[in-house]
Amino acid sequence: MARRVTGLAPWQPTGKSLEVVKIALGLEDEWPVYVRRVLYLAHAAGLYREKNKASYDAVSNVLNRARRAGVLPFHAIKDSVTRMGGGGGYDSPEEWLRLQRWRAEHYHRAEQEGQASYLVAWCEHRGLADILAPVANEYGVPLIPSGGYDGLAARYHEAEQAVDRDVPTVVLHLSDLDRDGEQITNVLRRDLPDLYRDLGGAAGRPLTVERIALTADQAREVYPDRDRWWGIQLDAMPTPPLQAILRDAITSRIDLAVYRQVVDRSDAERAALLALLDGGTA
């Protein structure tokens, strides 16, 4: 067995490895990305015939070698290990005040305030969280990056949250254009409303699930030269059309005039908070 490379080691990618590195470099605007995201794009480019564990391990190895060699920045790939705890406290009252000012600068009201329904975005792939979150956040729509068929705790939590709302809840679901993708959407369509009902949700303000992606028409727009589109994964879709799908789904379901009023009110209240922190009057 070959010795596993450790430390920082020189390496010059060639052939398929070079193409994988190019894909990762081309995703710079999305860094850090999951290995799975790179694998699916590599598969779409014809570099790997299968999206199985062997292909995943091969792509992971290429990305690790590239990072150890300085060909790819370490922060370009999202790792599963997260540092928790440590630190805390403030260095001075001035630091505390700077933190309050930062919070005031980021103050905003709930963007879905005043809407006839409450939207939640739900995606089959965790690896697309950083791509879809900017769009969802702009409109105050929660994003749930799930992991295929798992997510019972998340489903229970969302059903529980919906019970306390005074408007209907609409879950916008994005899943792959394949059998599993359709079944995952169907699980949500059955389980979320049933959990909502059993938790005491009102029939007059229901919780519903709408599949907004991926459809054959959406895939055809991105891959017009393909003979068939069945089997395309969300992970293989370029970023702009993915973001456009979610943005269009949100904006077509909200009152944009009400949304803009909430944004304007947030701007005014933010300015008042900053004036107070600066020693002025609101």
Contacts in CASP RR format, 6 or more apart in sequence:
PFRMAT RR
TARGET T0000
AUTHOR 0000-0000-0000
METHOD contacts of the structure
MODEL  1
MARRVTGLAPWQPTGKSLEVVKIALGLEDEWPVYVRRVLYLAHAAGLYRE
KNKASYDAVSNVLNRARRAGVLPFHAIKDSVTRMGGGGGYDSPEEWLRLQ
RWRAEHYHRAEQEGQASYLVAWCEHRGLADILAPVANEYGVPLIPSGGYD
GLAARYHEAEQAVDRDVPTVVLHLSDLDRDGEQITNVLRRDLPDLYRDLG
GAAGRPLTVERIALTADQAREVYPDRDRWWGIQLDAMPTPPLQAILRDAI
TSRIDLAVYRQVVDRSDAERAALLALLDGGTA
5 11 0 8 1.000
5 64 0 8 1.000
5 65 0 8 1.000
5 68 0 8 1.000
7 68 0 8 1.000
8 68 0 8 1.000
8 69 0 8 1.000
8 70 0 8 1.000
9 65 0 8 1.000
9 68 0 8 1.000
9 69 0 8 1.000
10 69 0 8 1.000
11 65 0 8 1.000
11 66 0 8 1.000
11 68 0 8 1.000
11 69 0 8 1.000
11 71 0 8 1.000
12 69 0 8 1.000
12 71 0 8 1.000
13 20 0 8 1.000
13 21 0 8 1.000
13 62 0 8 1.000
13 65 0 8 1.000
13 66 0 8 1.000
13 71 0 8 1.000
16 47 0 8 1.000
17 62 0 8 1.000
17 65 0 8 1.000
17 66 0 8 1.000
19 42 0 8 1.000
19 45 0 8 1.000
19 47 0 8 1.000
20 38 0 8 1.000
20 42 0 8 1.000
20 47 0 8 1.000
20 59 0 8 1.000
20 62 0 8 1.000
20 63 0 8 1.000
21 62 0 8 1.000
21 63 0 8 1.000
21 66 0 8 1.000
21 71 0 8 1.000
21 72 0 8 1.000
23 38 0 8 1.000
23 41 0 8 1.000
23 42 0 8 1.000
23 45 0 8 1.000
24 33 0 8 1.000
24 38 0 8 1.000
24 63 0 8 1.000
24 66 0 8 1.000
24 72 0 8 1.000
24 76 0 8 1.000
24 77 0 8 1.000
25 72 0 8 1.000
25 76 0 8 1.000
27 33 0 8 1.000
27 37 0 8 1.000
27 38 0 8 1.000
27 41 0 8 1.000
27 76 0 8 1.000
28 76 0 8 1.000
29 239 0 8 1.000
30 37 0 8 1.000
30 130 0 8 1.000
30 131 0 8 1.000
30 239 0 8 1.000
31 73 0 8 1.000
31 75 0 8 1.000
31 76 0 8 1.000
31 77 0 8 1.000
32 75 0 8 1.000
32 76 0 8 1.000
32 77 0 8 1.000
32 78 0 8 1.000
32 79 0 8 1.000
32 130 0 8 1.000
33 76 0 8 1.000
33 77 0 8 1.000
33 78 0 8 1.000
33 127 0 8 1.000
33 130 0 8 1.000
34 77 0 8 1.000
34 78 0 8 1.000
34 126 0 8 1.000
34 127 0 8 1.000
35 56 0 8 1.000
35 59 0 8 1.000
35 60 0 8 1.000
35 63 0 8 1.000
35 77 0 8 1.000
36 56 0 8 1.000
36 125 0 8 1.000
36 127 0 8 1.000
36 235 0 8 1.000
37 127 0 8 1.000
37 128 0 8 1.000
37 235 0 8 1.000
38 59 0 8 1.000
38 63 0 8 1.000
38 77 0 8 1.000
39 48 0 8 1.000
39 51 0 8 1.000
39 55 0 8 1.000
39 56 0 8 1.000
39 59 0 8 1.000
39 235 0 8 1.000
40 51 0 8 1.000
40 233 0 8 1.000
40 235 0 8 1.000
40 236 0 8 1.000
41 235 0 8 1.000
41 236 0 8 1.000
42 48 0 8 1.000
42 55 0 8 1.000
42 59 0 8 1.000
43 49 0 8 1.000
43 50 0 8 1.000
43 51 0 8 1.000
43 55 0 8 1.000
43 236 0 8 1.000
44 232 0 8 1.000
44 236 0 8 1.000
48 55 0 8 1.000
48 58 0 8 1.000
48 59 0 8 1.000
51 233 0 8 1.000
63 72 0 8 1.000
63 76 0 8 1.000
63 77 0 8 1.000
66 72 0 8 1.000
67 73 0 8 1.000
67 74 0 8 1.000
67 76 0 8 1.000
67 77 0 8 1.000
78 127 0 8 1.000
90 96 0 8 1.000
90 99 0 8 1.000
97 277 0 8 1.000
100 277 0 8 1.000
101 274 0 8 1.000
101 277 0 8 1.000
104 270 0 8 1.000
104 273 0 8 1.000
104 274 0 8 1.000
104 277 0 8 1.000
105 270 0 8 1.000
105 274 0 8 1.000
107 266 0 8 1.000
107 269 0 8 1.000
107 270 0 8 1.000
107 273 0 8 1.000
108 263 0 8 1.000
108 266 0 8 1.000
108 270 0 8 1.000
109 262 0 8 1.000
109 265 0 8 1.000
109 266 0 8 1.000
109 269 0 8 1.000
110 140 0 8 1.000
110 262 0 8 1.000
111 138 0 8 1.000
111 139 0 8 1.000
111 140 0 8 1.000
111 141 0 8 1.000
111 259 0 8 1.000
111 262 0 8 1.000
111 263 0 8 1.000
112 118 0 8 1.000
112 119 0 8 1.000
112 139 0 8 1.000
112 140 0 8 1.000
112 141 0 8 1.000
112 254 0 8 1.000
113 258 0 8 1.000
113 262 0 8 1.000
114 255 0 8 1.000
114 258 0 8 1.000
114 262 0 8 1.000
115 167 0 8 1.000
115 254 0 8 1.000
115 255 0 8 1.000
115 258 0 8 1.000
115 259 0 8 1.000
116 167 0 8 1.000
116 168 0 8 1.000
116 255 0 8 1.000
117 167 0 8 1.000
117 168 0 8 1.000
117 169 0 8 1.000
117 170 0 8 1.000
117 253 0 8 1.000
118 162 0 8 1.000
118 165 0 8 1.000
118 167 0 8 1.000
118 168 0 8 1.000
118 169 0 8 1.000
118 170 0 8 1.000
119 139 0 8 1.000
119 141 0 8 1.000
119 169 0 8 1.000
119 170 0 8 1.000
119 171 0 8 1.000
119 172 0 8 1.000
119 250 0 8 1.000
119 253 0 8 1.000
119 254 0 8 1.000
120 141 0 8 1.000
120 142 0 8 1.000
120 144 0 8 1.000
120 158 0 8 1.000
120 169 0 8 1.000
120 170 0 8 1.000
120 171 0 8 1.000
120 172 0 8 1.000
121 132 0 8 1.000
121 136 0 8 1.000
121 141 0 8 1.000
121 142 0 8 1.000
121 143 0 8 1.000
121 144 0 8 1.000
121 171 0 8 1.000
121 172 0 8 1.000
121 174 0 8 1.000
121 246 0 8 1.000
121 250 0 8 1.000
122 143 0 8 1.000
122 144 0 8 1.000
122 146 0 8 1.000
122 171 0 8 1.000
122 172 0 8 1.000
122 173 0 8 1.000
122 174 0 8 1.000
122 188 0 8 1.000
122 209 0 8 1.000
123 129 0 8 1.000
123 132 0 8 1.000
123 143 0 8 1.000
123 144 0 8 1.000
123 145 0 8 1.000
123 146 0 8 1.000
123 173 0 8 1.000
123 174 0 8 1.000
123 175 0 8 1.000
123 234 0 8 1.000
124 146 0 8 1.000
124 147 0 8 1.000
124 148 0 8 1.000
124 173 0 8 1.000
124 174 0 8 1.000
124 175 0 8 1.000
124 176 0 8 1.000
124 181 0 8 1.000
124 184 0 8 1.000
124 234 0 8 1.000
125 145 0 8 1.000
125 146 0 8 1.000
125 147 0 8 1.000
125 148 0 8 1.000
125 233 0 8 1.000
125 234 0 8 1.000
125 235 0 8 1.000
126 145 0 8 1.000
126 146 0 8 1.000
126 147 0 8 1.000
127 145 0 8 1.000
127 235 0 8 1.000
128 145 0 8 1.000
128 174 0 8 1.000
128 234 0 8 1.000
128 235 0 8 1.000
128 242 0 8 1.000
129 143 0 8 1.000
129 145 0 8 1.000
131 239 0 8 1.000
131 242 0 8 1.000
131 243 0 8 1.000
132 143 0 8 1.000
132 145 0 8 1.000
132 174 0 8 1.000
132 242 0 8 1.000
132 243 0 8 1.000
132 246 0 8 1.000
133 143 0 8 1.000
134 243 0 8 1.000
135 243 0 8 1.000
135 246 0 8 1.000
135 247 0 8 1.000
135 250 0 8 1.000
136 142 0 8 1.000
136 143 0 8 1.000
136 246 0 8 1.000
136 250 0 8 1.000
137 143 0 8 1.000
139 250 0 8 1.000
139 251 0 8 1.000
139 254 0 8 1.000
139 259 0 8 1.000
141 172 0 8 1.000
141 250 0 8 1.000
144 154 0 8 1.000
144 158 0 8 1.000
146 154 0 8 1.000
148 180 0 8 1.000
148 184 0 8 1.000
149 180 0 8 1.000
149 183 0 8 1.000
149 184 0 8 1.000
149 187 0 8 1.000
152 191 0 8 1.000
155 188 0 8 1.000
155 191 0 8 1.000
155 192 0 8 1.000
155 195 0 8 1.000
156 195 0 8 1.000
158 169 0 8 1.000
158 171 0 8 1.000
158 192 0 8 1.000
158 207 0 8 1.000
159 192 0 8 1.000
159 195 0 8 1.000
159 196 0 8 1.000
159 199 0 8 1.000
159 207 0 8 1.000
160 195 0 8 1.000
160 199 0 8 1.000
161 169 0 8 1.000
162 169 0 8 1.000
162 196 0 8 1.000
162 201 0 8 1.000
162 207 0 8 1.000
163 196 0 8 1.000
163 199 0 8 1.000
163 200 0 8 1.000
163 201 0 8 1.000
163 202 0 8 1.000
165 205 0 8 1.000
166 205 0 8 1.000
167 205 0 8 1.000
168 204 0 8 1.000
168 205 0 8 1.000
168 206 0 8 1.000
168 207 0 8 1.000
168 208 0 8 1.000
169 196 0 8 1.000
169 205 0 8 1.000
169 206 0 8 1.000
169 207 0 8 1.000
169 208 0 8 1.000
170 207 0 8 1.000
170 208 0 8 1.000
170 209 0 8 1.000
170 210 0 8 1.000
170 253 0 8 1.000
171 188 0 8 1.000
171 192 0 8 1.000
171 207 0 8 1.000
171 208 0 8 1.000
171 209 0 8 1.000
171 210 0 8 1.000
172 210 0 8 1.000
172 212 0 8 1.000
172 246 0 8 1.000
172 249 0 8 1.000
172 250 0 8 1.000
172 253 0 8 1.000
173 184 0 8 1.000
173 185 0 8 1.000
173 188 0 8 1.000
173 209 0 8 1.000
173 210 0 8 1.000
173 211 0 8 1.000
173 212 0 8 1.000
174 211 0 8 1.000
174 212 0 8 1.000
174 213 0 8 1.000
174 214 0 8 1.000
174 234 0 8 1.000
174 242 0 8 1.000
174 245 0 8 1.000
174 246 0 8 1.000
175 181 0 8 1.000
175 182 0 8 1.000
175 184 0 8 1.000
175 185 0 8 1.000
175 211 0 8 1.000
175 213 0 8 1.000
175 214 0 8 1.000
175 234 0 8 1.000
176 214 0 8 1.000
176 231 0 8 1.000
176 232 0 8 1.000
176 233 0 8 1.000
176 234 0 8 1.000
177 214 0 8 1.000
177 215 0 8 1.000
177 216 0 8 1.000
177 219 0 8 1.000
177 229 0 8 1.000
177 230 0 8 1.000
177 231 0 8 1.000
177 232 0 8 1.000
177 233 0 8 1.000
178 230 0 8 1.000
178 231 0 8 1.000
178 232 0 8 1.000
178 233 0 8 1.000
182 211 0 8 1.000
185 209 0 8 1.000
185 211 0 8 1.000
188 209 0 8 1.000
189 209 0 8 1.000
192 207 0 8 1.000
192 209 0 8 1.000
193 206 0 8 1.000
193 207 0 8 1.000
193 208 0 8 1.000
193 209 0 8 1.000
196 206 0 8 1.000
196 207 0 8 1.000
197 203 0 8 1.000
201 207 0 8 1.000
210 249 0 8 1.000
212 245 0 8 1.000
212 246 0 8 1.000
212 249 0 8 1.000
213 234 0 8 1.000
213 242 0 8 1.000
213 245 0 8 1.000
213 246 0 8 1.000
214 232 0 8 1.000
214 234 0 8 1.000
214 237 0 8 1.000
216 229 0 8 1.000
216 230 0 8 1.000
218 241 0 8 1.000
218 245 0 8 1.000
219 226 0 8 1.000
219 229 0 8 1.000
219 232 0 8 1.000
219 237 0 8 1.000
220 226 0 8 1.000
220 229 0 8 1.000
221 241 0 8 1.000
222 237 0 8 1.000
222 238 0 8 1.000
222 241 0 8 1.000
223 229 0 8 1.000
223 232 0 8 1.000
234 242 0 8 1.000
272 282 0 8 1.000
273 282 0 8 1.000
275 281 0 8 1.000
275 282 0 8 1.000
276 282 0 8 1.000
END
